[in-house]
Amino acid sequence: MNISSDILNQRQAAQYLGTTVGTLNSWRHCGKNTLPFIRWGNRIRYRKSDLDAWIERQLINKLDEGGENV
């Protein structure tokens, strides 16, 4: 894998996750959602592989919660 193609800026990461840059900033400053990021000088970057892993951790199996699987 080309490492540089795995690195996303904030706008790209927000688009990939279907959210806004402001939401990413809030999550980062509040420590919410434990979304991994890289501080590159004064720039914030995200690895696509980290975003994919984060997405997987957000999945909820309804059977595990005693409900029906949807």
trRosetta pair geometry for C-beta under 8 A, 3 or more apart (Angstrom, degrees):
i j d omega theta_ij theta_ji phi_ij phi_ji
1 5 7.2 -126 175 65 82 107
1 6 6.1 57 148 -51 122 124
2 5 4.2 62 85 9 107 112
2 6 7.1 175 92 -15 57 86
3 6 5.6 -62 -157 33 38 114
3 7 6.8 35 151 -23 70 104
4 7 5.8 -53 -151 28 40 112
5 48 7.8 -33 130 7 65 139
6 47 5.3 11 145 -156 101 82
6 48 4.8 -122 -156 30 63 100
6 49 5.7 -4 -160 -13 123 98
7 38 7.5 -52 -134 42 104 144
7 45 5.2 -3 -170 176 99 130
7 46 7.5 142 -157 74 52 38
7 47 6.1 -36 -95 -99 57 62
7 48 7.6 -97 -49 -13 14 84
8 12 3.9 -134 -164 97 101 118
8 13 4.4 137 110 -60 126 79
8 16 6.4 -47 -141 -9 169 142
8 45 6.6 147 72 -165 42 74
8 46 4.9 -28 64 68 98 89
8 47 7.5 146 15 -114 84 11
8 48 5.8 98 -25 -64 115 82
8 51 7.4 -3 29 -19 140 143
9 12 5.1 90 51 14 69 104
9 13 6.9 -135 97 -6 31 93
9 43 7.4 -60 -129 -177 92 115
9 44 7.8 94 -160 85 59 65
9 45 6.2 -50 -101 -111 44 74
9 46 7.9 64 165 23 3 83
10 13 5.7 -57 -142 39 29 110
10 14 6.1 31 159 -20 66 107
10 21 4.8 69 144 -131 114 102
10 24 5.8 179 -155 87 95 150
10 25 7.7 32 -153 -56 139 86
10 44 5.5 55 -65 82 107 107
10 45 7.9 -99 -46 -96 63 35
10 46 7.5 102 -95 -8 45 108
11 14 5.9 -54 -147 35 27 110
11 15 6.4 25 155 -16 62 108
11 21 5.9 -26 -86 -71 57 120
12 15 5.8 -56 -148 38 30 110
12 16 6.2 34 152 -23 65 108
12 46 7.9 -159 86 53 92 106
13 16 5.5 -53 -146 35 31 115
13 17 6.3 15 159 -5 65 110
13 24 6.2 90 102 -107 117 153
13 46 4.0 77 -99 37 141 143
13 51 6.3 -163 -144 -81 91 141
14 17 6.1 -66 -146 47 27 100
14 19 5.2 -102 -155 83 77 72
14 20 5.4 11 -166 -173 134 14
14 21 4.8 -84 -43 -64 155 55
14 23 7.0 125 -130 53 106 98
14 24 5.4 -104 -80 -23 95 128
15 18 7.5 32 -175 -74 30 34
16 48 7.0 -128 -150 -123 164 87
16 51 6.0 42 115 147 134 161
17 24 7.7 126 47 -76 144 105
17 51 6.4 -119 -67 -159 101 121
17 55 7.6 -157 -118 -78 84 105
19 23 4.4 -91 166 69 120 145
19 24 6.6 135 101 -45 121 82
20 23 4.7 105 57 2 78 99
20 24 7.2 -138 100 -1 47 84
21 24 5.6 -52 -152 37 37 114
21 25 6.3 41 149 -22 67 104
22 25 5.5 -52 -148 35 32 114
22 26 6.4 34 152 -20 65 103
23 26 5.6 -51 -148 35 33 112
23 27 6.4 34 154 -19 66 104
24 27 5.8 -54 -148 36 31 111
24 28 6.2 29 154 -19 65 109
24 35 7.2 -96 -140 91 79 154
24 44 7.9 158 138 121 121 143
24 46 8.0 -92 -151 -47 136 139
25 28 5.8 -58 -148 37 29 111
25 29 6.1 18 160 -12 66 111
26 29 6.1 -61 -141 42 27 103
26 30 5.8 4 167 1 66 118
26 32 7.0 -14 129 40 81 128
27 30 6.4 -69 -136 50 20 96
27 31 7.9 -97 171 84 52 5
27 32 4.7 -102 -135 74 65 89
27 33 4.7 -34 -149 39 123 120
27 35 5.5 37 134 20 138 123
28 31 7.8 22 179 -70 23 34
28 35 7.1 -72 -74 68 74 104
28 37 6.0 -9 -111 8 120 153
28 44 7.0 -31 -113 -141 169 151
31 34 7.4 17 176 -77 67 60
33 54 7.5 57 160 -170 97 123
34 54 7.6 -172 97 -125 77 106
35 46 7.5 -24 157 -122 105 125
35 50 7.7 103 -176 139 65 108
35 51 7.5 24 -157 -106 102 68
35 54 5.4 45 -119 -133 73 159
36 46 7.3 122 96 -139 70 80
36 47 7.1 -23 104 36 117 98
36 50 4.2 -97 67 -172 123 139
36 54 6.9 -154 15 -59 85 120
37 44 5.5 -10 175 -168 131 99
37 45 6.9 144 -170 74 78 39
37 46 5.5 -50 -116 -87 74 77
37 50 8.0 -178 -72 110 34 152
38 44 7.2 139 74 -162 52 49
38 45 4.4 -27 66 68 106 92
38 46 7.0 179 16 -82 86 26
38 47 6.9 77 -21 -31 121 89
39 43 7.5 145 -162 78 49 46
39 44 6.2 -27 -103 -101 59 65
40 43 4.6 -29 71 72 94 99
40 44 7.5 167 23 -93 81 13
40 45 5.3 31 -6 -2 125 119
46 50 6.3 -128 -175 70 79 118
46 51 5.7 63 154 -52 123 110
47 50 4.2 87 68 2 95 106
47 51 7.1 -166 93 -7 50 82
48 51 5.5 -53 -150 36 37 113
48 52 6.3 40 151 -21 67 103
49 52 5.6 -49 -147 34 32 114
49 53 6.5 33 153 -17 63 104
50 53 5.7 -53 -148 38 33 111
50 54 6.2 36 151 -22 65 106
51 54 5.5 -52 -147 36 32 114
51 55 6.4 38 152 -23 65 102
52 55 5.6 -50 -150 31 31 114
52 56 6.6 33 151 -19 63 103
53 56 5.6 -52 -153 34 34 114
53 57 6.6 34 150 -19 65 104
54 57 5.7 -56 -152 35 33 111
54 58 6.7 35 150 -24 64 105
55 58 5.7 -58 -156 29 34 113
55 59 7.5 50 147 -37 62 90
56 59 6.0 -35 -164 1 40 115
60 64 7.5 -129 -176 56 67 116
60 65 6.9 14 172 -24 108 131
61 64 4.3 78 82 -1 101 110
61 65 7.4 163 93 -5 58 85
61 69 6.8 -21 -169 -113 76 96
62 65 5.6 -65 -153 44 42 106
62 67 4.1 -72 179 82 99 106
62 68 5.8 -3 122 84 133 32
62 69 5.0 171 59 -99 104 40
62 70 5.7 69 -7 4 150 85
63 66 7.8 70 -171 -57 32 12
63 67 7.1 -101 -76 70 28 57
63 68 7.4 12 -78 -152 70 22
63 69 4.8 -11 -39 -61 101 99
